[in-house]
Amino acid sequence: MPRPDPIPSPRKSLRRRFWRIFRWLLLLSVVIAAMAVYLVTRGEGEIHVSLIIATAAGIGFTVLLGTSLMTLVFLSADSGHDEAAAQPMDEESDQE
């Protein structure tokens, strides 16, 4: 006898959604880091390899971290967990 398809887990679907978005964010951070390295190397003066590496790593990691955290905030808001966490606080303020 055939079994019905299992109900997809919201946790797994959110995780897949995050990693799909994360890949695009990784590409975005690499592009922005490359633009930053280009702007640094375009300037006058002596440029060391360590400056290029530090610029690429610093800008790339900062952009990736910031956009990833914002993605987590948006996914958390979509999941409904924020509303469930806010309900006990609303009940406490109504009782006072």
WOKA-V115224 format. One record per backbone hydrogen bond with DSSP energy under -0.5 kcal/mol. NH is the residue of the N-H (numbers start at 1). CO is the residue of the C=O. Records with the same first field share a line. If there is no record, write none. Layout:
# WOKA-V115224
NH=CO / CO
This chain:
# WOKA-V115224
13=9
14=10
15=11
16=12
17=13
18=14
19=15
20=16
21=17
22=18
23=19
24=20
25=21
26=22
27=23
28=24
29=25
30=26
31=27
32=28
33=29
34=30
35=31
36=32
37=33
38=34
39=35
40=36
41=37
42=38
43=39 / 40
48=46
52=48
53=49
54=50
55=51
56=52
57=53
58=54
59=55
60=56
61=57
62=58
63=59
64=60
65=61
66=62
67=63
68=64
69=65
70=66
71=67
72=68
73=69
74=70
75=71
76=72
77=73
78=74
79=75
80=76
81=76
82=76
84=80
85=81
86=82
87=83
88=84
90=86
91=87
92=88
93=89
94=90
95=91
96=92
